[in-house]
Amino acid sequence: MSPSGGIQEGLMNYLITGGTGFIGKHLVRELLQRPRVGKVYLLVRKGSKQKFNILKAELGKPGEKLVAVTGDLTRKRLGIAPKMRQELDGAIDHVFHLAAVYDLEADIDAQWTANVDGTRNAVQLANEIGARRFHHMSSIAAAGLYPGVFREDMFEEAMELDHPYFRTKHDAEAVVRQECDIPWRVYRPGIVVGHSETGEMDKVDGPYYFFKGIQKMRSLLPSWMPTLGIEGSRINLVPVDYVAAATVHIAHKPKLDGRAFHLTEPKPRRIGEILNLFAEAAHAPKMTMRFDARMFSFVPASVRNAVSMLPPVRRIVNQVLGDLGLPRDILRFVNYPTRFDNRDAEEALKGSGIKVPRLEDYAWRLWDYWERHLDPDLFIDRSLKGHVGGEVVVVTGASSGIGKATALMMAEAGARVVLVARSEEGLKETQAHIEELGGEAHSYPCDLTDLDACDALIDDIVADLGGICVLVNNAGRSIRRSIAHSYDRFHDFERTMQLNYFGSLRLIMRCLPHMTAAGAGQFVNISSIGVLSNAPRFSAYVASKAALDAFSRCASSEFSDTGVAFTTVNMPLVRTPMIAPTKIYDHVPTISPEEAADMVRQAVIHRPQRIATRLGVFAQVLHAVAPKVSEIVMNSAFRMFPDSAGRKGVDAGQTRASQEQIAFASLMRGIHW
């Protein structure tokens, strides 16, 4: 027994800062697997003792060797009490300094305090207690934006250290080199990602910033569709288990003091290749055509900076980055210029079996863990109640179909639902159903083709119930008739436009002053997949819905900064009373009103500009890039399906679909024919 309090001679003892952090936890596990491990002291802040207890419990019996040392990285001598410093004095073989801010978005003060001052405090303590060796976890960021190959024996050569993270990691390493009186070693890992065997990661960082964009592409497009993307520079990724294992192995090898080791991928991949590996893991479309961002380097930096500072450009960039969850600084690293030579690290690891695993072998694990544990959408209020509970929600066409299902859903979420339709009897049925379920509903019969009545409706609702939170423009009229059979039926176009466009528009215009004054509100306009696919026989209906879609896009541009949102839902074919007269629809795929209401739910929760099915988006893209092909597909469908019964020049009509028609409708699921 030594006089320092129960430390056994012949065993190796360790002091670790950041031991409960992401890299630290894995490094502790690696240490505890080594022979001759005595005590492992972990610096723990007063408020973080729970993290220590969790780690100790996870480790089981080996965790009994852990000892919590209360302290603070930002204080001299790490804020460790004199009694504990006395126990550590002369007893520590290795100090591992891992505690730091690993965050591109953190401000300069926070990074300087933790990364530079924290390292100085750790070095000071190690010097005073006579530790035998000091190990510093640095980063490839210490090289700055060095143009070319950065070797392990290079340090002062670092360039372009203006970014706070680069500067503080470089200066922290300088503290070790200049102020550490005991033997030291420095480790510079690449961008650390999750565990190669479990996928475990503790935060969104590095390539994870792009995962939300990949996920959105997966939801919009089929996996086989080629897309455009960036090629970018080579980015160095290493899994946390490799970093921990390599650090521990090198730390215990003799005759390596005073050196830095690059824990990096010997053959790093370009950004485009990396993103495609994750796209494959996510079953999302790959970036088949990738352009090299360096092609824009011919534009003078002064011009690029001037353009980027224009208010519209800044807002667009910020909006896109915000939607994808990307930090603004990420754009600086698309053309990252530095490559890292890691020959010294590889030589030190020779014969150990420790090497960087291939990204393609574990990318799926990283994706799976992110989607299950780190996806930002997991932490937002995904309940409809959190968005409409106690609020006034107006649903037009609420007596049946999509409107009724939406009204029931809103009431179940705690909204004060306003039911609007021509049929007072139908409204009363919906209201009674809601009240039976314990919800709140108010019926306001109204003919929405009467524009004065639309104005009075909104005025009455606001006077009776207060401001409107969400207006769901669902009421509509559909006419299935080919143009050749509509020459003498111009009123069909007038009737659909009057209700589907002018009626909805009048309600929106009357609501907007109230919503803008309140700084909040949303219009959910129920449109059609036909607007995206240009479905034949629905020219009157599609034109009226397209008009409302176009208005919403223009209005979104005007009201984007007011808190008022416009969302268009391009519904596929829904089994409602509206389609009942077309008997052939009894035999083709449709969705239920409840499934349609769920699309409205997503619209209210996420407030996007558009919600559409993959097929709808594909139809729109096809028409944009190959309009003639789209036209031929639609014309083939037009010739395949008959007009509805009762139309001019049409007999009793086809009531059952042929096998060919069913197969085609299944392929084009949800499109109106």
Secondary structure, 3 states (H helix, E strand, C coil): CCCCCCCCCCCEEEEEECCCCHHHHHHHHHHHCCCCEEEEEEEECHHHHHHHHHHHHHHCHHHHHEEEEECCCCCHHHHCCHHHHHHHCCCCCEEEECCCCCCCCCCHHHHHHHHHHHHHHHHHHHHHHCCCEEEEECCHHHHECCCEEECCCCCCCCECCCCHHHHHHHHHHHHHHHHCCCCEEEEEECEEECCCCCCCCCCCCHHHHHHHHHHHHHHHCCCCCCEEEECCCEECEEEHHHHHHHHHHHHCCCCCCCEEEEECCCCCEEHHHHHHHHHHHHCCCCEEEEECHHHHHHCCHHHHHHHHCCHHHHHHHHHHHHHHCCCHHHHHHCCCCEEECCHHHHHHHCCCCCCCCCHHHHHHHHHHHHHHHHCHHHHCCCCCHHHHCCCEEEEECCCCHHHHHHHHHHHHCCCEEEEEECCHHHHHHHHHHHHHCCCEEEEEECCCCCHHHHHHHHHHHHHHHCCEEEEEECCCCCCCCCHHHCCCCHHHHHHHHHHHHHHHHHHHHHHHHHHHHHCCEEEEEEEECHHHHCCCCCHHHHHHHHHHHHHHHHHHHHHCCCCEEEEEEEECCECCHHHCCCHHHHHCCCECHHHHHHHHHHHHHHCCCEEECHHHHHHHHHHHHCHHHHHHHHHHHHHHCCCCCCCCCCCCCCCCCCHHHHHHHHHCCCCCC
